[in-house]
Amino acid sequence: MRFLDANVFIYAYYKPKKQLSQKDLDMKENARNIVTNIVRGKEEVLTTVVHLSEMVNILKHVMLLKEVNDVTRGLFMLDNVKIVDVTRRMYFEASEVGNDLKLDANDELALDVMESNGVNEIYSFDEDFDRVTTIKRMPLL
């Protein structure tokens, strides 16, 4: 099982208004492949309601509301996607520890949820995770 960061869905679904560089096109394709594997049940992933909310908040600006809601509901229906609830205390603690590690609260929350679920690999385009020695960010380009 791997943690799935919101930015994978953002890269997969985001429809930019400008022409993308080859690197960005490759990142989009890689993100789509990951999402396809998840939807087909080929991969087990873990995420949180916070990370889903982060995805929705970005994608609602470039997709129809129905499409965003369909993607979100679809994730909840997949047996291979574990979506973790987040408490107020969990988020507060993530914001405190995140300051120490120079990570935002959502990134620290991902680390905390990964640790509590025995997960040490993450799908993310966020290079900040490369500084964390206890996990491995899966190569996405």
Helices and strands as residue ranges (DSSP letters): E 2-4, H 6-13, H 22-39, E 45-48, H 49-59, H 65-77, E 81-84, H 88-101, H 105-116, E 121-123, G 127-131, E 136-137
